[in-house]
Each structure stands twice: as C-alpha cells, then as structure tokens.
Amino acid sequence: MASNTKTMAEDTPPRSEDRHGTLPKWNLTLLMPDRYSSAIVTITVGTDSPKKFYIHENILKASSPFLTAVLNKRWSEGKAMEVALPDDEAPVFAIYADWLYQKTICARFEAKPEMTKNDHDEEWTSLSKLYVLAEKIQDDECCDATMSRMIKRVEDPDANGSCWYPSGITATRLYDGTLPGAPVRKFLVEVHRAKGKSKWIPEASECNHIEFLADLVKVLLDDRTVKSADNCFSSRKKEFLKKG
C-alpha cells in the first residue's frame, strides 16, 4: 500500500546552495563561529628548546586580559601577531591550549587503573604550573577549573583508597607564582591545617616558602579546634575560586 506521507526532502523546495553542492549560510555559521575564523597568533614558549603554538586571536582575547593587552595593535606583538613566553614551559602551555579550545583540564592519568606516587606527583606538578600560568595571563576561569581539579585530587580516593595531597614543593611553586590573597594560597593552608602531617614540611629550610609557613602558623594558632565540616573542601569550593 502506497503511503501519502512526504519526507522532509520531498516537502522542502531545493535551495540554490544545495543544488551547487555548498552548505547553506546558516550551517556555515554554526560550524564556524567567529572565534574560529579570526587571525592566528603565534605563541613561542620557552627558551632552550622553544615551541610554537598557533591559537586563534579571538579565543585568546576571550580568555586572557593579559594577552588581550599584549596583542593591542599599538605594540609590536599585536602588529606581528606573535607573543613570546620565554619563562614558561611548552608542556604546561599545551595543557592550557587544550583548555582554551575544550574548556577541560587534560586528564592524562585518569585512564590508568592505578596511579603510582610518581604519577600523582607529576599531576600535582602539572596542575600547580598550570595555575601559575593562568594567574600570570589573568585567565581566572582556567584558575578556577584547575582549582576544581585540585579539590578533586584531595577528596577523591584512588583505586587503593588513598587521597593525594600537595607537597611542600607544590606549595612553594604556587606561592612563588601568586600574590598574597590568591585563593590557591588559602586552599594550600586549609589542606595542611585539616589533613597535614609534620612530614609534609621539608626538613631543609630552603625548601619551604616562608610566607606559606607564616600563613599556616597563623591559621593553626587562630583555630586550634578543627571542625569536621571545615575539612570538606568541595562544600567550601567558592572560598578557593577567583570568580566564585
């Protein structure tokens, strides 16, 4: 029995764009928004073995006030569409480039059924360096995404039921790369207050950051009675974010 139902293709008159084998304009707009059609900026990262990254200008400007200012056409970088970041590391910027386009923090270790101590240390190194980079170029959204990942690390047990915390080296790196009042500093102090052990503090004085130790001592002296609710960092997450 023949059906009287027409398909969408039969019921829709052909368009000139379709007959010539090209996409309608509205489809092109959906597939290629303005930020993907802007000019390309070359970012050279590192000094010894510098690596070049090629990022759309609009994506950079939408995320980083610092890079927006650098790329102003009044400056040589803006005219040449080239930016140098000699003090940063290419592997860290690669994670940031992923963030710019995908808005996710690279989770290279989560696919592993079991993580070794070196894996955990390497992830904390990557997260702390990414936070410092994002702080430097004023990408608060990336700072907050990195902080969310840090909170996940201290609260979600691994396959062996263990949680992994930032080391003294991580604390030093984050204090060196941020200013007083930075939310990540408060996070480090609160983690050490709630979960810390004496062995977390390196014996060598040069391995400790004096501002971190001072902040930690103040918190311990002011609040000697630790409430269990204060140890749930995810419920206090807004305290550690830049944009809330």
N, C-alpha and C positions, 0 to 999 in steps of 0.2 A: 504494500500500500504506500503510495507516494505521500510525502509529508509536505504540508504547506508552510512549514517553518523556514524562514530565511536565516542564513548565517549572517554574522556581522559584516563579513566581507562582501556578501551579496547585497546587503541593505545599505552599505555605505558607498557613496559615489567616489570614484577614484580621484586622487589629488595629483596635481602636476608633479609634486615632489616624488610621489610614489611611482608614477609612470617613468620618471627619469632615473629611478634607482637610487634616490637620495632620501635621507630622513627628513621628516617634517621639522620645521624650525623649532617647535616646542620640544621635540625629542632631543634635539641638539642642546637645547638649554638645560634640560635635565641631566644629560650625560656629561656636559662640560660647563659647570658653573664658572663664574668669573674668576674665582681664585685659582682655577687650574689653567686658565688661559692668560694669566699675567706673565710678565717677563721673568726670566730665570736669574737668580742671584747665585754667584759662585762664592762659596764659603770655604776658605782654606784653614784647616785645623791642624795645630801642632807646628813644630819647628824642625826636629831632626829628620823625620820622615813625614812631611806634611801630606794630608789627604784632602782632596777637594770634594765638596758636596754641592749638589745643584738643587736648589729649593725655589719654589715659586715665590715671587716677591709678595703677593697678597697674603699668602699663608704665613710668612714670616711677620709681616706687619700686623696681622690679626692676633698674633700671639705674644709678640715681644716689643714693648715700648722702646727698649734699648736699641734694638735693630731697626725699628722704625725711624728713630732719630739718626742713626748712623747712615741709613740709606736715603736721607734727605738729599735732594739734588744739589744743595749748596756745598756738600762735601765731596771729596774725591771718591770715596767709596760709593756714594749714591750715583755719581756720574758714570763710574766704571762698572757698577753693579757687582762689586767684589768686596768681600769682607774678610779680614784676617783675624783669626782667634789663635794666636801663637801659644798662649798659656794653657790651652785646653787640649783634651785628648780625643783623637778620632773615634775610638770605640764608644766613648761616652756620648759624643755628638751624634753617632749613628743611632743610639737609643733615642736621643732627642728628636732626630729626624723621623723616626718611626712614630713618635708621639705626635709630631706636627700633622702627619697625614692620617693617622689611625686613631689618635686620642686614646691609646692604650700604652701602658708601660710594658716593654718587652719582657715576657715571662719565659726566658730560655730554660729555666731549671724546673719549672712545674711539671713538665712532661716526664721527668725522671721519677721512677718509683721510689727511689731512696736517694737522699742527698747526703754527701759527706760533709765533714766540717769545712773542708776547703770550698765546697760549693756554696755553703752558707756565707762564709767569709767573703767569697767573691761577689755574691749578690749584694751584701751589705756595702762592699766597696763600690759597686756599680750604682747602687741607689744613692749613696751619700755624694758621690761625684756628680750624679745627675741633678741632685737637689742644688748643689753649689753652682752648677752651670745655669740652671733655671733661675736661681736667685740673681746671678750675675747679669743675665739678659732680661730680667724682670718679667719672667713668664710665671705669674702667680698660679695659673691653672695647672701648669706642669708641676710646680712645687707641691700643690695640694694632692695631685694624683700620686706623686712619689711618696708623700706622707701617708696616704691611704695604704700604699703598698707596705710601708714600714710598719704601720699598725697591724696589718695582716700578718707580717712576719713574727711579731712578738706575741700575738694572740692565738694564731692557728698552729697547733702541733703538727710536726712532720709525721712520716709513716711510723716512726719509732716512739711517737708520743712526746717528743721534745720540742720546746719553743727555743728560738734562737734570737739572741739579743745583740744590740750594737756594742762593739768592743771599744776600748779606750782610744784606739787609733781612729775608729769611725767618729767618735765624739770630737777628737782633736781636729779631724778634717772638716767636720761640719761647723765647728766653732771658728776655725780659721777662715772659712768661706762665707760666713754670715755676720751680720751686725747684731749688737745687743738688742734684745727684744724680739728676735726672729722666733716664730712659733716652733721651729725644729729644735731650738735650744731648750725650750720648755719641755718638749717631748723627751729629749735625752735625759734631762734632770729627773722627770717624773718616772721614767722607766727605771732609772738607777735607784730612785727612792723606794719604789714599790717592789722591784724584783732583784735589785742588785746584791752582789756579794763582794766581800773585800778583795777577792782575787780578780775582780773585774778591773781594779785600778792598777795599772802597771807600776812595778816597783821603781823603775828608773824615772826620776823626776822629769827628765826631758821629754818623756813620752806622754806626759799629762798636760792638759791645757789648763792654765791657772784660772781662767775665767770660768771654765766648766766646774772645776773643783770648788771655787768660791760660790757659784750658784747652787751646787749640790749641798754644800755645808749649810747655807742659809735655809734651804728648804727643810733639811733634816732637823735643824735647831728650832725652826718655827712650828713644825708639825711633827712632833715625836709620836703622836698617836695616829697610826695609819688606819684609815677606814677601808674596809674591803671594797666598798663601792668605788673608791678612788682608783683602784687597780684595774678597772675595766676601761681600757683606753678607747675602744670603739664608741662607748657611750659618751665619752668626753671629746670626741673627734673634733668638734668645732673649735676647741681650745688650741688645737695644733695646726689648724688650717689658716691660710692667709686671706681667703675670700669667704670663709665660713660656709 
